[in-house]
Amino acid sequence: MSPDSDSVGPTAEFAEAWQHIEDAKRTRSELAQIWTELCGSEAFSSYTSLRDDRSGGSIWVEVSWPSELRRRAEASALQFGQSIIGAFSSALHRVAELTSGVIISLRMEDYRMPILQSAAEFERHSRRNFQGVRPDHVEMVRFFQPFTRAEAPGEFSQEIARSMTQLGGLIGVEEVEPGSANRVAVWMHSASPEVRTDPPRSIQDISWEQDCYLRDAVELARFAIVDAEPDDQITTNPNVAFDLALDVSPEPVNPDDNFASRSALLVALASEFIRGCERSVGLRAPLDEGARDQFTIQLDDSEPTWAPLEIPDSILRDQVQEAMAGSDIGLAVYRDDDGNMMLLVKGAGGSEIFGRTVAPASGLDLTRGRGEAAEDATLKSAEIWGLPDFVLYPEKVSEASRNREIGDGTIVVGQRGLAIQVKSRDAPGADPDRERTWIKKRVAKAARQASGTIRTITRVGASLKNGRGRSISLAGESIDWTRVVVIDHDSPPNGVTPEFDSVDPPVVAILRRDWDFLFDQLRSVSAVTDYLHRVAREEACELGDEPVRYFELADADELSTGGASPEWMDGLEGQHFSHPLLPKAPVSSADEAGHAIFRVLLDDIALSQFGGAEEDRLRILSLIDRFSVGYRSELGRLLMAHLEDASSAESGTTLWKFRWVVQDGGLLQLGFGACSEFTDLHREAFRQRTIVRHHDFVEAGNVAKSEKWTVALILTPRRNDGRRWDTTLFAMNGSTGMSEEDLAPMRALWSREAN
């Protein structure tokens, strides 16, 4: 049972690059057909030339391409090469747009994939081009350069270098034979020529050429006949194999190194480059740590989306229907013999069944030991799919004349924290009861250890480094804690429901696979932390059923949305929207690029110069990260549209555009906008607009004024370097302390601004 193939594949934002891949596959098929036609024609022939005394001779082989077939072959070969380079170039151009911001059109020629033979050439090229491309993307381009792969150890690295060099020759970047129009030729290999005489004679000194191109006629072999007579009948058989090959350097290195295999590798290389670009902006799940340093052609392309299923097995189909009927929300779970998990639901019409694969946990770098690798992978998932600023790594602290390690990892976002313990099963046995006992004992021990971590942070405090390498000071008494136990087990048995102590803070136990699922589903540290705080106070579910519980809660959220807006919002002149806290679809699935833009904004704030304490930056980041995960894609797109409008505003005019959002029951107001210019005057105008909005927000509602926050940021176009925008931010908390008289000139300034 597997999802329909249409549910697995390219992302929409890189559609142009993937279209180039489809074009390459098409022309590759055309060349295969041309080769079939050539082999079915009378293009190949052989003949024997004999000495006058018939004591020896040569075997010749030749090919004569029909002119129309040759023309088609050359055109298809060129188109194949252009499609492959187009796939590389389009992906690089698109990732530059997504990471730099779409304000002005980026010239495609500046992002054409180079194929260079030296590091010096590459450095010069990347300095002249690739404006606004992140360093990690430049490194991706460098990875595929022939000079880097040719020097790398391993046969596969050499294959990449040969393939990319041939691609350069194919599109004319590197001409092996100046003036030669041929891009494909026949490769002649594996010769084992035969010579027979009648009457039989002894054949000596038969020798033949090594594998080589057959462009017209080639002397394949020479032979000598002992005691030959003028009337002897001599027959020969070249007994040689032919394949279509690229007629550009380097030559094939073995009988299997033909156009079919070389073109397949080029398609795979270009496809993986596109996937790498998609991963880099959050459109695909990241590779595990161990796979990042190695190129792998065959990767799991499955995306976490719902897709229609066909279940041909009638017994299994009946079991699924029965399981759905027994579920309050029509949800069933399918597990295969290898422990893979799929969630199944009925479509709106009731006839179709939809499935969603819960991906296995990310891979581990076992060179450091499984326990340490699992701890690192757990934190890396939160970093990559969430934000590294909130992810804190273990440190040793001194307490009562001894050193104590602060947990296996800690997450603190706003006023909420997760004290994480990771327990790994290095070599699980075949006895499920024994494995259940191991899990229950480790969960109980890990819960106690997490309590110890919280007590230590509360008593003596801690300074931990986050995923960006910055030291963060923690005061444990000000944090609302939940203990989280992550179980790393390759084949966890069914039927394990952890039992926890009754003391606070609450505990939730979760498989590492399901930890990854939550971060991939929500793409927000705040959202995952809120979810774990929520379920930790509920009855424990069976280990491995966290995705099921998630969708049960998501269904309940969906049913509870709606209703009128609270009266206190009337003064803010806004529109009331109600939406589930837990979306059923992955938050990035509707619009991956829009969601990626929101992530870039968070990174902008995290990486910019900041005059205050790092804890203040984290507080502001945590507030922005609270923005509804279900609307991030839409907001990202909206901001880019506002930025486009701002960049094209008439000279001498100022264009402002804003989106204001009030959420969290009236505790948080977020503002996102764009402005066409940003001088000191514009900065002051933005500050005053934020003050007015915050004042009105604080005065509305029925929660304590001191608990209310407003965070507003605007983007302004930047035209003098590779960056596409500047980000400016203001944040305010509590009462402004201003009277209406103080606010009057500010209101007058913004009287025509649309809310």
ZAMARGU-4260 file (C-alpha; in steps of 0.2 Angstrom, whole numbers, plus 5000, padded with zeros to 4 digits):
<rodrens>
0) 5000/5000/5000 | 5008/5017/4995 | 5002/5034/4991 | 4998/5039/4973 | 5013/5044/4964
5) 5006/5062/4960 | 5007/5065/4979 | 5026/5063/4978 | 5037/5075/4968 | 5043/5092/4964
10) 5038/5108/4974 | 5028/5121/4965 | 5041/5135/4968 | 5054/5126/4958 | 5043/5120/4944
15) 5053/5128/4931 | 5069/5119/4936 | 5059/5103/4937 | 5052/5106/4919 | 5070/5107/4913
20) 5073/5089/4921 | 5057/5083/4911 | 5064/5091/4895 | 5080/5082/4898 | 5072/5065/4901
25) 5062/5068/4885 | 5077/5072/4874 | 5086/5057/4883 | 5072/5046/4877 | 5073/5053/4859
30) 5091/5049/4858 | 5087/5031/4864 | 5075/5030/4850 | 5087/5037/4837 | 5100/5024/4843
35) 5087/5011/4840 | 5084/5017/4822 | 5103/5018/4819 | 5105/5000/4825 | 5090/4994/4814
40) 5097/5003/4798 | 5112/4997/4787 | 5123/5010/4795 | 5136/4997/4803 | 5147/4986/4792
45) 5163/4977/4792 | 5176/4971/4779 | 5192/4962/4778 | 5208/4969/4769 | 5220/4955/4765
50) 5238/4955/4760 | 5242/4950/4742 | 5249/4933/4748 | 5234/4931/4760 | 5246/4928/4774
55) 5237/4941/4785 | 5226/4956/4785 | 5215/4968/4795 | 5197/4968/4800 | 5189/4985/4798
60) 5173/4992/4806 | 5163/5007/4800 | 5148/5017/4803 | 5139/5028/4791 | 5125/5039/4799
65) 5110/5044/4788 | 5111/5063/4787 | 5094/5066/4795 | 5097/5054/4809 | 5114/5062/4813
70) 5105/5079/4813 | 5092/5073/4825 | 5105/5066/4836 | 5115/5081/4837 | 5100/5092/4840
75) 5094/5081/4854 | 5111/5080/4862 | 5112/5098/4863 | 5095/5100/4869 | 5099/5087/4883
80) 5114/5097/4888 | 5105/5114/4888 | 5090/5106/4898 | 5102/5099/4912 | 5112/5116/4913
85) 5095/5125/4913 | 5089/5114/4928 | 5105/5119/4938 | 5103/5137/4933 | 5085/5139/4936
90) 5086/5131/4953 | 5100/5143/4958 | 5091/5158/4951 | 5075/5153/4961 | 5084/5150/4977
95) 5092/5167/4975 | 5074/5175/4973 | 5067/5166/4988 | 5082/5170/5000 | 5085/5188/4994
100) 5068/5193/4992 | 5059/5196/4975 | 5060/5215/4973 | 5068/5218/4956 | 5070/5205/4943
105) 5087/5195/4945 | 5096/5193/4929 | 5095/5174/4924 | 5112/5175/4916 | 5120/5180/4933
110) 5115/5163/4940 | 5119/5152/4926 | 5128/5136/4932 | 5146/5137/4929 | 5157/5122/4925
115) 5175/5126/4929 | 5191/5117/4931 | 5200/5127/4944 | 5196/5135/4961 | 5203/5152/4955
120) 5191/5152/4941 | 5177/5148/4953 | 5181/5162/4965 | 5182/5175/4951 | 5165/5169/4944
125) 5156/5168/4961 | 5162/5186/4965 | 5156/5193/4949 | 5139/5184/4949 | 5128/5176/4963
130) 5123/5192/4971 | 5112/5189/4986 | 5116/5170/4986 | 5119/5163/5003 | 5136/5155/5006
135) 5128/5138/5008 | 5121/5139/4991 | 5138/5145/4984 | 5145/5129/4992 | 5132/5119/4984
140) 5137/5125/4967 | 5155/5122/4971 | 5151/5104/4976 | 5147/5100/4958 | 5162/5108/4950
145) 5174/5096/4941 | 5189/5103/4950 | 5182/5099/4968 | 5175/5082/4964 | 5191/5076/4953
150) 5201/5079/4969 | 5189/5070/4981 | 5192/5052/4986 | 5181/5039/4980 | 5175/5032/4963
155) 5158/5041/4964 | 5167/5058/4966 | 5177/5054/4950 | 5160/5050/4941 | 5153/5067/4946
160) 5168/5076/4940 | 5168/5066/4923 | 5149/5069/4921 | 5150/5088/4924 | 5165/5090/4913
165) 5156/5081/4899 | 5141/5092/4902 | 5152/5107/4899 | 5158/5100/4883 | 5141/5095/4877
170) 5134/5113/4878 | 5150/5121/4871 | 5158/5128/4887 | 5173/5117/4885 | 5177/5112/4867
175) 5187/5096/4866 | 5189/5097/4847 | 5187/5115/4840 | 5176/5116/4825 | 5169/5099/4828
180) 5150/5099/4828 | 5148/5081/4834 | 5142/5079/4852 | 5137/5060/4851 | 5146/5046/4843
185) 5147/5027/4843 | 5158/5019/4856 | 5166/5003/4851 | 5171/4991/4865 | 5173/4973/4871
190) 5180/4967/4855 | 5184/4949/4853 | 5188/4947/4834 | 5188/4930/4825 | 5197/4924/4810
195) 5192/4907/4801 | 5200/4899/4786 | 5195/4885/4774 | 5204/4874/4775 | 5209/4877/4793
200) 5225/4886/4796 | 5234/4892/4811 | 5230/4910/4816 | 5244/4920/4824 | 5247/4937/4830
205) 5229/4942/4831 | 5228/4959/4839 | 5215/4972/4841 | 5212/4990/4846 | 5207/4995/4863
210) 5189/5002/4866 | 5188/5018/4855 | 5176/5030/4846 | 5169/5024/4829 | 5166/5040/4820
215) 5168/5033/4802 | 5180/5018/4799 | 5192/5010/4811 | 5205/4996/4809 | 5199/4985/4823
220) 5211/4970/4822 | 5226/4963/4813 | 5230/4945/4811 | 5243/4933/4802 | 5239/4916/4794
225) 5252/4902/4795 | 5255/4893/4778 | 5241/4902/4769 | 5238/4897/4751 | 5231/4908/4737
230) 5214/4898/4736 | 5211/4898/4755 | 5194/4905/4760 | 5195/4918/4774 | 5180/4924/4784
235) 5181/4936/4799 | 5169/4942/4813 | 5173/4958/4822 | 5163/4952/4837 | 5162/4969/4844
240) 5149/4979/4854 | 5143/4996/4850 | 5135/5009/4861 | 5130/5028/4859 | 5141/5039/4869
245) 5145/5057/4872 | 5158/5063/4860 | 5166/5075/4872 | 5180/5073/4885 | 5183/5063/4895
250) 5181/5046/4885 | 5171/5032/4892 | 5181/5022/4905 | 5172/5005/4904 | 5159/4996/4893
255) 5145/5002/4904 | 5150/5020/4902 | 5139/5025/4888 | 5126/5039/4885 | 5112/5030/4894
260) 5122/5028/4910 | 5131/5045/4909 | 5114/5055/4905 | 5105/5046/4919 | 5119/5052/4931
265) 5117/5070/4924 | 5099/5069/4927 | 5101/5063/4945 | 5114/5076/4949 | 5103/5090/4942
270) 5088/5083/4952 | 5098/5082/4968 | 5104/5100/4966 | 5086/5106/4964 | 5081/5095/4980
275) 5096/5103/4989 | 5089/5121/4985 | 5072/5115/4991 | 5079/5109/5007 | 5089/5125/5010
280) 5073/5135/5010 | 5063/5123/5020 | 5053/5115/5006 | 5059/5098/5010 | 5065/5088/5025
285) 5083/5090/5028 | 5096/5077/5026 | 5102/5069/5042 | 5119/5074/5048 | 5128/5059/5041
290) 5121/5061/5024 | 5126/5079/5022 | 5144/5076/5017 | 5139/5062/5005 | 5130/5064/4988
295) 5116/5051/4987 | 5106/5048/4971 | 5092/5038/4977 | 5083/5048/4991 | 5066/5046/4999
300) 5056/5059/4989 | 5041/5057/5000 | 5032/5073/5006 | 5021/5074/5021 | 5005/5077/5012
305) 4988/5068/5011 | 4986/5058/4995 | 4972/5046/4989 | 4976/5028/4991 | 4971/5012/4983
310) 4971/4996/4993 | 4969/4981/4982 | 4969/4969/4996 | 4950/4966/5001 | 4954/4959/5018
315) 4966/4974/5022 | 4953/4986/5015 | 4939/4979/5026 | 4951/4980/5041 | 4955/4998/5037
320) 4936/5002/5035 | 4932/4994/5052 | 4946/5004/5061 | 4939/5020/5053 | 4922/5016/5059
325) 4928/5014/5077 | 4937/5031/5077 | 4927/5046/5082 | 4936/5056/5068 | 4937/5042/5055
330) 4956/5040/5057 | 4965/5023/5056 | 4983/5019/5058 | 4992/5006/5046 | 5009/4999/5052
335) 5019/4987/5041 | 5030/4974/5047 | 5045/4986/5047 | 5037/4998/5059 | 5033/5011/5046
340) 5017/5021/5050 | 5003/5028/5039 | 4988/5038/5045 | 4972/5035/5035 | 4956/5045/5034
345) 4941/5045/5023 | 4938/5059/5010 | 4924/5071/5011 | 4913/5060/5000 | 4916/5045/5010
350) 4922/5034/4996 | 4940/5038/4994 | 4953/5034/5007 | 4968/5046/5010 | 4984/5042/5018
355) 4999/5052/5025 | 5015/5044/5029 | 5024/5047/5045 | 5042/5048/5040 | 5055/5038/5050
360) 5066/5047/5062 | 5081/5057/5054 | 5097/5047/5052 | 5110/5046/5065 | 5129/5049/5064
365) 5134/5033/5073 | 5153/5037/5072 | 5150/5046/5089 | 5140/5033/5098 | 5121/5031/5096
370) 5116/5040/5112 | 5126/5056/5108 | 5120/5055/5090 | 5102/5053/5095 | 5103/5068/5107
375) 5111/5079/5093 | 5098/5073/5080 | 5084/5078/5092 | 5090/5095/5094 | 5095/5097/5075
380) 5077/5094/5070 | 5071/5108/5081 | 5085/5119/5074 | 5081/5116/5056 | 5062/5115/5056
385) 5060/5127/5070 | 5073/5140/5074 | 5091/5137/5082 | 5090/5152/5094 | 5078/5143/5105
390) 5088/5127/5105 | 5100/5125/5120 | 5114/5113/5121 | 5120/5104/5137 | 5133/5112/5148
395) 5141/5107/5164 | 5137/5118/5179 | 5144/5118/5197 | 5132/5114/5211 | 5137/5108/5228
400) 5155/5105/5224 | 5151/5094/5209 | 5148/5096/5191 | 5131/5092/5184 | 5126/5092/5166
405) 5111/5102/5161 | 5100/5089/5153 | 5102/5081/5135 | 5095/5098/5128 | 5084/5112/5133
410) 5071/5122/5123 | 5066/5139/5130 | 5054/5150/5120 | 5046/5165/5128 | 5041/5160/5146
415) 5039/5141/5141 | 5053/5128/5142 | 5056/5110/5138 | 5068/5100/5148 | 5073/5086/5136
420) 5080/5069/5140 | 5084/5057/5125 | 5086/5038/5128 | 5093/5027/5115 | 5092/5008/5113
425) 5108/5003/5105 | 5104/4985/5101 | 5086/4980/5103 | 5082/4962/5106 | 5068/4951/5098
430) 5058/4949/5114 | 5044/4963/5114 | 5041/4961/5132 | 5059/4964/5136 | 5059/4980/5125
435) 5043/4986/5134 | 5052/4984/5151 | 5067/4993/5144 | 5057/5008/5138 | 5046/5010/5154
440) 5062/5010/5165 | 5071/5022/5154 | 5056/5034/5153 | 5054/5034/5172 | 5073/5037/5174
445) 5073/5051/5161 | 5058/5060/5169 | 5068/5060/5186 | 5083/5067/5177 | 5073/5080/5168
450) 5067/5086/5185 | 5085/5087/5192 | 5089/5098/5177 | 5075/5110/5181 | 5079/5110/5199
455) 5097/5115/5195 | 5092/5129/5183 | 5080/5135/5196 | 5093/5135/5210 | 5109/5141/5202
460) 5103/5147/5185 | 5113/5142/5169 | 5121/5149/5154 | 5119/5138/5139 | 5124/5140/5121
465) 5110/5140/5108 | 5111/5133/5090 | 5119/5149/5084 | 5133/5147/5097 | 5127/5162/5108
470) 5127/5161/5127 | 5109/5162/5135 | 5107/5165/5153 | 5092/5156/5161 | 5082/5159/5177
475) 5073/5143/5180 | 5060/5150/5192 | 5053/5162/5178 | 5050/5147/5166 | 5035/5136/5164
480) 5042/5119/5162 | 5037/5103/5154 | 5048/5087/5154 | 5050/5078/5138 | 5057/5061/5136
485) 5062/5056/5118 | 5064/5038/5115 | 5076/5033/5101 | 5072/5015/5096 | 5073/5007/5079
490) 5058/4995/5082 | 5048/5000/5097 | 5035/4987/5102 | 5017/4991/5102 | 5007/4993/5118
495) 5019/5003/5129 | 5010/5017/5138 | 5022/5026/5149 | 5018/5029/5168 | 5024/5045/5176
500) 5026/5052/5193 | 5013/5064/5199 | 5024/5078/5203 | 5026/5094/5193 | 5031/5098/5180
505) 5021/5087/5169 | 5029/5074/5157 | 5027/5068/5140 | 5036/5053/5132 | 5038/5053/5113
510) 5047/5043/5100 | 5061/5052/5091 | 5051/5049/5075 | 5036/5058/5082 | 5047/5072/5088
515) 5052/5075/5070 | 5034/5073/5064 | 5029/5088/5075 | 5043/5099/5070 | 5040/5095/5052
520) 5021/5097/5053 | 5022/5114/5063 | 5039/5122/5058 | 5039/5132/5074 | 5047/5130/5090
525) 5033/5140/5099 | 5020/5129/5091 | 5028/5113/5096 | 5032/5119/5113 | 5014/5124/5115
530) 5008/5107/5109 | 5019/5097/5121 | 5014/5108/5136 | 4996/5105/5131 | 4997/5086/5129
535) 5008/5084/5144 | 4994/5088/5156 | 4982/5075/5147 | 4982/5057/5149 | 4997/5048/5142
540) 4994/5040/5125 | 5003/5024/5119 | 5021/5027/5114 | 5021/5029/5095 | 5003/5036/5094
545) 5008/5054/5095 | 5003/5058/5077 | 4986/5050/5080 | 4984/5061/5096 | 4989/5076/5086
550) 4976/5074/5072 | 4963/5070/5086 | 4967/5087/5094 | 4968/5095/5076 | 4950/5089/5073
555) 4944/5096/5089 | 4952/5112/5086 | 4944/5113/5069 | 4926/5110/5076 | 4929/5123/5090
560) 4933/5137/5078 | 4921/5151/5074 | 4910/5163/5084 | 4909/5181/5085 | 4924/5193/5089
565) 4926/5199/5107 | 4918/5216/5111 | 4935/5224/5115 | 4941/5221/5097 | 4928/5233/5091
570) 4939/5249/5094 | 4953/5241/5084 | 4943/5241/5068 | 4949/5224/5063 | 4941/5208/5056
575) 4939/5193/5066 | 4946/5177/5060 | 4945/5160/5069 | 4957/5146/5064 | 4963/5129/5072
580) 4979/5130/5082 | 4984/5113/5075 | 4983/5112/5056 | 4979/5096/5048 | 4990/5099/5033
585) 5009/5103/5036 | 5010/5121/5037 | 5022/5123/5023 | 5012/5112/5011 | 5000/5125/5004
590) 5014/5137/4999 | 5032/5132/5002 | 5040/5148/4996 | 5028/5159/5006 | 5032/5150/5022
595) 5051/5150/5018 | 5050/5169/5017 | 5043/5170/5035 | 5058/5159/5040 | 5070/5171/5032
600) 5062/5186/5041 | 5065/5177/5058 | 5083/5173/5052 | 5085/5192/5048 | 5081/5197/5065
605) 5092/5183/5073 | 5107/5187/5063 | 5106/5206/5063 | 5116/5218/5074 | 5107/5220/5090
610) 5110/5233/5103 | 5102/5225/5118 | 5104/5209/5128 | 5103/5193/5118 | 5089/5188/5130
615) 5079/5203/5123 | 5082/5198/5105 | 5075/5180/5110 | 5060/5187/5118 | 5055/5197/5102
620) 5059/5182/5091 | 5048/5171/5102 | 5034/5184/5100 | 5035/5184/5081 | 5037/5165/5081
625) 5019/5164/5090 | 5012/5171/5073 | 4999/5158/5068 | 5008/5144/5059 | 4993/5142/5047
630) 4995/5159/5040 | 5013/5161/5038 | 5014/5156/5020 | 5000/5169/5016 | 5009/5182/5026
635) 5026/5179/5017 | 5018/5181/5000 | 5009/5197/5006 | 5025/5205/5012 | 5033/5201/4995
640) 5019/5209/4986 | 5020/5224/4997 | 5039/5225/4994 | 5036/5224/4976 | 5024/5239/4977
645) 5036/5249/4988 | 5050/5246/4976 | 5041/5253/4961 | 5033/5268/4970 | 5035/5285/4961
650) 5051/5295/4965 | 5047/5308/4979 | 5033/5298/4986 | 5032/5287/5001 | 5022/5271/5000
655) 5017/5262/5017 | 5008/5245/5018 | 5004/5236/5034 | 4995/5220/5041 | 4991/5220/5059
660) 4986/5205/5069 | 4980/5203/5087 | 4981/5185/5094 | 4984/5175/5110 | 4967/5181/5118
665) 4972/5199/5116 | 4990/5198/5123 | 5000/5200/5107 | 4999/5212/5093 | 5010/5209/5078
670) 5013/5221/5064 | 5021/5217/5047 | 5023/5230/5033 | 5034/5238/5019 | 5039/5255/5015
675) 5047/5262/4999 | 5060/5273/5008 | 5068/5273/5025 | 5077/5288/5031 | 5078/5295/5049
680) 5061/5303/5046 | 5053/5287/5040 | 5060/5278/5055 | 5052/5291/5067 | 5036/5290/5058
685) 5036/5271/5059 | 5040/5272/5078 | 5025/5284/5080 | 5013/5272/5071 | 5019/5258/5082
690) 5016/5268/5098 | 4998/5273/5092 | 4994/5255/5088 | 5001/5249/5104 | 4992/5262/5115
695) 4975/5258/5107 | 4979/5239/5109 | 4983/5241/5127 | 4968/5251/5131 | 4957/5238/5123
700) 4953/5221/5131 | 4952/5214/5148 | 4969/5207/5152 | 4983/5216/5162 | 4991/5230/5152
705) 5008/5225/5158 | 5006/5208/5149 | 5002/5215/5132 | 5016/5216/5119 | 5016/5224/5102
710) 5030/5219/5089 | 5030/5228/5072 | 5043/5226/5058 | 5044/5234/5041 | 5054/5229/5025
715) 5062/5242/5014 | 5069/5239/4997 | 5088/5239/4995 | 5096/5242/4978 | 5114/5245/4981
720) 5120/5227/4985 | 5115/5209/4985 | 5102/5210/4999 | 5085/5214/4993 | 5078/5222/5009
725) 5082/5229/5026 | 5072/5224/5041 | 5067/5237/5055 | 5058/5232/5071 | 5050/5240/5085
730) 5044/5231/5101 | 5034/5238/5115 | 5027/5231/5132 | 5014/5238/5144 | 5007/5255/5145
735) 5014/5269/5134 | 5011/5282/5148 | 5005/5294/5135 | 4989/5305/5136 | 4978/5308/5121
740) 4986/5325/5120 | 5003/5317/5117 | 4996/5305/5104 | 4986/5318/5094 | 5000/5324/5082
745) 5005/5305/5080 | 4987/5301/5075 | 4986/5316/5063 | 5002/5310/5054 | 4994/5293/5051
750) 4976/5299/5049 | 4975/5293/5031 | 4984/5276/5034 | 4973/5261/5031 | 4973/5249/5046
</rodrens>
